[in-house]
């Protein structure tokens, strides 16, 4: 499965689904809500190992933090959610203590390997 919207691109890597976020600025609540709907749909469709690739993202707000927490909750113990390419968001993740809840990978390739482990 490969598909793309204005906000993200989704691709299958075996048992891992990679969601590449495309927008540099994710401070917008409507964009975060669109992304959350897409991610929820993937999980509802059976995806249990997700890599959320933030490499293109420069700015993110609380709505994106809520989205990644929702993804983690929806996947639950059935799989894992890995955050990749979050170097520019490290401070936001650290301050919110979100970084302690997820596997963090340097890039999507490392994220795929971590999701498979």
C-alpha positions, -999 to +999 in steps of 0.1 A: +000+000+000+014+034-010-007+065-009-002+102-005-022+131+008-014+168+012-001+161+047+016+127+045+028+097+024+022+061+035+041+031+025+043-005+036+077-020+045+067-055+052+049-056+085+058-020+092+038+010+079+058+042+074+040+075+076+061+103+063+048+137+074+053+162+046+047+196+061+075+216+076+050+234+099+026+212+119+014+239+143-020+239+126-048+220+144-067+211+112-035+195+097-029+175+129-065+163+129-062+152+093-030+133+101-046+117+132-076+105+111-052+089+086-032+072+113-063+060+131-075+046+098-043+027+094-045+012+129-082+003+124-071-014+091-047-036+110-014-017+112+003-025+145+039-014+137+041+022+127+070+045+120+060+082+121+087+100+101+091+136+111+122+144+090+105+171+070+089+187+101+105+218+116+077+230+139+051+210+158+026+219+185+004+202+211-020+189+185+008+167+170+018+155+204-018+145+210-018+127+176+013+106+185-001+098+219-034+087+203-015+065+179+004+048+207-028+043+226-046+029+196-018+004+188-015-005+225+003-037+233-004-052+199+026-035+183+047-004+185+050+032+173+084+045+165+092+082+160+118+089+133+137+120+123+126+140+153+159+158+159+144+192+152+116+184+176+137+169+204+132+198+228+094+197+224+094+160+230+118+163+260+098+191+277+065+172+272+083+140+284+069+124+253+104+112+244+102+087+272+071+070+259+084+061+224+112+044+206+131+072+189+150+065+157+175+087+138+157+082+104+130+061+088+153+032+080+164+029+116+127+033+126+117+004+104+144-018+120+133-007+155+096-014+147+105-049+135+126-058+166 
